Amino acid sequence: MAGSGTSGEESSPVSRQPLTVELEDGDRVTAQVYARESEPPSSSLVLAHGAGAGQFSPFIVLFARAFAHRGIRVITFDFPYMQHGKRAPDKAPKLESTYRAVLGQTTPAGVPGKLFIGGKSLGGRIASHLAAAQDELAQRLSGLVCLGYPLHAPGQARLRDAHLPAIRAPVLIVQGERDAFGTPVEIRTAMKAMSAPVRLFVVEGGDHSLSVPKSSKKTQEEIYRLVEEEIIGWMASVPPRAPPR
């Protein structure tokens, strides 16, 4: 996506504003809000990072800027362990409460436009936990975007799919054909138990980070552009959620 020539990049520059998010336990994390300066956003997307690299990883930054150029307000953030320079991710309750705090402070109820959450690998899995919760937040969501859903650890049989049937919002899963954390065939099997509308977009030759080998018919930039267009088009097709009663 770097140098991808997305329409409107020069006439509508994207700003990135830092934000400090206070957590319930007194801790704090940093977030970044990407938005196109000239027009109000059509939607908001909170995009969480994967286990091994934070919100300033090239992957997250490239997608955040690409979506912002297309009129979507994007919020990225670091989970506490990443904020404090630790390698091992926090426990799931801490990750989930952090995600909720970011949502509460950056996309409070009443913000216009559709609200999407998601992320890369770990970030997408934690977002899926929030989408599966039977609460007011889950009712606000327009959709969930997972970039490389980690259905299982490589070489392990235990699946991370028990909560998926509880999701009600539409879901888009972008999965590499060679993803060691869950092949498209395995993802399709997990999708059968879900009642929410789910779309699977397979990246031909892609791994868990959607990277393709040099022998691929398409360049890495072309792959990223295809993924960008798929997500943008899917988000536009998702109808707004009705206000909670």
C-alpha positions as CSV (number, residue, x, y, z in Angstrom):
1,M,0.0,0.0,0.0
2,A,2.9,2.3,0.3
3,G,2.8,4.4,-2.8
4,S,-0.4,2.7,-3.8
5,G,-1.8,5.9,-5.2
6,T,-5.1,5.7,-3.4
7,S,-7.5,8.3,-4.8
8,G,-7.7,11.5,-2.8
9,E,-4.4,11.1,-1.0
10,E,-3.0,14.4,-2.2
11,S,-6.2,16.5,-2.0
12,S,-7.4,15.0,1.3
13,P,-4.3,14.4,3.5
14,V,-4.7,12.1,6.5
15,S,-3.9,13.3,10.0
16,R,-2.8,11.2,12.9
17,Q,-3.6,12.4,16.3
18,P,-2.2,10.7,19.5
19,L,-4.5,10.0,22.4
20,T,-3.9,8.6,25.9
21,V,-6.5,6.1,27.1
22,E,-6.9,5.6,30.8
23,L,-7.6,2.0,31.9
24,E,-9.7,0.9,34.9
25,D,-6.7,-0.4,36.9
26,G,-4.9,3.0,36.6
27,D,-2.7,1.9,33.7
28,R,-2.8,3.8,30.5
29,V,-2.1,3.1,26.8
30,T,-1.5,5.3,23.8
31,A,-3.8,5.3,20.8
32,Q,-3.6,7.0,17.3
33,V,-6.6,8.4,15.5
34,Y,-6.2,8.5,11.7
35,A,-8.7,10.6,9.8
36,R,-9.0,12.4,6.5
37,E,-8.9,16.1,7.2
38,S,-11.4,17.4,4.6
39,E,-14.5,15.4,5.2
40,P,-16.4,13.7,8.1
41,P,-15.8,9.9,8.3
42,S,-18.4,7.5,6.9
43,S,-17.4,4.9,9.5
44,S,-15.0,4.2,12.3
45,L,-12.7,1.2,12.6
46,V,-10.8,0.2,15.7
47,L,-7.8,-1.9,14.5
48,A,-5.8,-3.8,17.1
49,H,-2.3,-5.1,16.5
50,G,-1.0,-8.7,16.5
51,A,0.9,-10.5,19.3
52,G,4.4,-9.7,18.1
53,A,4.3,-6.1,16.9
54,G,2.4,-3.0,18.0
55,Q,0.4,-0.3,16.4
56,F,3.4,1.3,14.7
57,S,4.2,-1.9,12.8
58,P,4.3,-1.3,9.0
59,F,1.3,-3.6,8.6
60,I,-1.0,-1.7,10.9
61,V,0.2,1.7,9.8
62,L,-0.2,0.9,6.1
63,F,-3.8,-0.4,6.5
64,A,-4.8,2.4,8.9
65,R,-3.6,5.1,6.5
66,A,-5.1,3.4,3.5
67,F,-8.6,3.1,5.2
68,A,-8.3,6.7,6.4
69,H,-7.6,7.9,2.9
70,R,-10.9,6.3,1.9
71,G,-12.9,8.3,4.5
72,I,-12.9,5.8,7.4
73,R,-11.8,7.1,10.8
74,V,-9.3,4.5,12.1
75,I,-8.2,4.1,15.7
76,T,-5.1,2.0,16.6
77,F,-3.6,1.4,20.0
78,D,-1.1,-0.7,22.0
79,F,-2.2,-3.3,24.5
80,P,-0.5,-2.8,27.9
81,Y,2.2,-5.5,27.5
82,M,3.3,-3.9,24.2
83,Q,3.1,-0.4,25.7
84,H,5.5,-1.5,28.5
85,G,7.9,-3.3,26.2
86,K,7.0,-6.9,27.3
87,R,7.0,-9.8,24.9
88,A,4.2,-12.0,26.4
89,P,0.7,-10.8,25.8
90,D,-1.5,-9.9,28.7
91,K,-4.2,-12.3,29.8
92,A,-7.5,-12.2,27.8
93,P,-9.5,-10.2,30.5
94,K,-6.8,-7.4,30.4
95,L,-6.7,-7.4,26.6
96,E,-10.5,-7.2,26.4
97,S,-10.9,-4.5,29.1
98,T,-8.2,-2.4,27.2
99,Y,-10.0,-2.8,23.9
100,R,-13.3,-1.7,25.7
101,A,-11.6,1.3,27.2
102,V,-10.3,2.4,23.8
103,L,-13.7,2.0,22.3
104,G,-15.3,3.9,25.2
105,Q,-12.9,6.9,24.8
106,T,-12.7,7.1,21.1
107,T,-16.1,5.9,19.8
108,P,-18.6,6.7,22.5
109,A,-22.3,5.9,21.9
110,G,-23.9,8.5,19.6
111,V,-20.9,8.9,17.3
112,P,-22.3,9.1,13.8
113,G,-21.5,6.5,11.2
114,K,-21.0,2.7,11.3
115,L,-18.7,1.2,13.9
116,F,-16.4,-1.7,13.1
117,I,-13.8,-3.4,15.3
118,G,-11.1,-5.9,14.4
119,G,-7.4,-6.4,14.1
120,K,-4.5,-8.5,13.0
121,S,-4.3,-12.0,14.5
122,L,-4.5,-11.6,18.4
123,G,-6.1,-8.2,17.9
124,G,-8.9,-9.7,15.7
125,R,-9.4,-12.5,18.2
126,I,-9.9,-10.1,21.1
127,A,-12.2,-8.0,19.0
128,S,-14.2,-11.2,18.3
129,H,-14.6,-11.8,22.0
130,L,-16.2,-8.3,22.3
131,A,-18.4,-8.9,19.4
132,A,-19.6,-12.2,21.0
133,A,-20.6,-10.5,24.3
134,Q,-24.3,-10.0,24.9
135,D,-24.0,-6.4,25.9
136,E,-24.7,-2.9,24.6
137,L,-21.3,-2.6,22.9
138,A,-22.0,-5.7,20.8
139,Q,-25.4,-4.3,19.8
140,R,-23.7,-1.1,18.6
141,L,-21.3,-2.9,16.3
142,S,-21.8,-2.8,12.5
143,G,-19.2,-5.5,11.9
144,L,-16.0,-7.3,12.7
145,V,-12.9,-7.5,10.5
146,C,-10.2,-10.2,11.3
147,L,-6.9,-10.1,9.4
148,G,-5.6,-13.6,9.8
149,Y,-7.8,-15.1,12.5
150,P,-5.7,-17.3,14.8
151,L,-8.0,-20.3,15.0
152,H,-5.3,-22.4,16.7
153,A,-1.6,-22.2,17.5
154,P,0.6,-23.7,14.8
155,G,0.7,-27.5,15.1
156,Q,-1.9,-27.6,17.9
157,A,-5.4,-29.0,17.7
158,R,-7.2,-26.8,20.4
159,L,-9.4,-24.4,18.6
160,R,-10.3,-20.8,19.6
161,D,-13.8,-21.0,18.2
162,A,-16.2,-21.6,21.1
163,H,-17.4,-18.0,21.2
164,L,-17.8,-17.5,17.5
165,P,-21.5,-18.7,17.3
166,A,-22.5,-15.9,19.8
167,I,-21.4,-13.2,17.3
168,R,-24.4,-11.4,15.8
169,A,-22.7,-8.6,13.7
170,P,-21.5,-9.4,10.2
171,V,-18.0,-10.7,10.0
172,L,-15.2,-10.5,7.4
173,I,-12.2,-12.8,7.8
174,V,-9.2,-12.2,5.6
175,Q,-7.1,-15.4,5.7
176,G,-3.9,-16.4,4.0
177,E,-4.0,-19.6,2.0
178,R,-0.9,-20.8,3.8
179,D,-1.8,-19.6,7.3
180,A,-0.4,-21.9,9.9
181,F,-2.8,-20.5,12.5
182,G,-5.8,-21.7,10.5
183,T,-6.2,-22.7,6.9
184,P,-9.2,-21.5,4.8
185,V,-10.6,-25.0,5.0
186,E,-10.4,-24.9,8.8
187,I,-11.9,-21.4,8.9
188,R,-14.8,-22.5,6.7
189,T,-15.5,-25.4,9.1
190,A,-15.6,-23.0,12.1
191,M,-17.9,-20.7,10.1
192,K,-20.6,-23.4,9.8
193,A,-21.5,-23.0,13.5
194,M,-22.0,-19.2,13.1
195,S,-25.3,-17.6,12.6
196,A,-24.0,-14.2,11.8
197,P,-23.3,-13.3,8.1
198,V,-19.7,-14.3,7.5
199,R,-17.5,-13.6,4.5
200,L,-14.1,-15.3,4.0
201,F,-11.6,-13.6,1.7
202,V,-8.7,-15.9,0.9
203,V,-5.3,-14.4,0.0
204,E,-3.8,-16.7,-2.6
205,G,-0.3,-17.8,-1.4
206,G,-0.6,-15.6,1.7
207,D,0.8,-16.6,5.1
208,H,-0.5,-15.5,8.6
209,S,0.6,-11.9,7.8
210,L,-0.9,-12.1,4.3
211,S,2.7,-12.1,2.9
212,V,3.1,-13.9,-0.4
213,P,6.3,-15.5,-1.8
214,K,8.3,-13.7,-4.5
215,S,7.2,-16.3,-6.9
216,S,3.6,-15.1,-6.5
217,K,1.7,-13.9,-9.6
218,K,0.9,-10.7,-7.7
219,T,3.3,-8.4,-5.9
220,Q,2.9,-7.8,-2.2
221,E,1.7,-4.3,-2.9
222,E,-1.0,-5.7,-5.2
223,I,-2.1,-8.1,-2.5
224,Y,-2.4,-5.4,0.0
225,R,-4.5,-3.3,-2.4
226,L,-6.8,-6.3,-3.0
227,V,-7.3,-6.7,0.7
228,E,-7.9,-3.0,1.1
229,E,-10.5,-3.0,-1.6
230,E,-12.2,-6.1,-0.2
231,I,-12.5,-4.6,3.3
232,I,-13.6,-1.1,2.0
233,G,-16.3,-2.7,-0.2
234,W,-17.5,-5.0,2.5
235,M,-17.8,-2.3,5.1
236,A,-19.8,-0.1,2.6
237,S,-22.1,-3.1,2.0
238,V,-22.9,-3.6,5.7
239,P,-26.1,-1.8,6.7
240,P,-26.1,0.4,9.8
241,R,-27.2,-1.3,13.0
242,A,-30.5,-0.3,14.4
243,P,-30.2,1.7,17.7
244,P,-30.4,-0.6,20.8
245,R,-33.9,-0.5,22.4
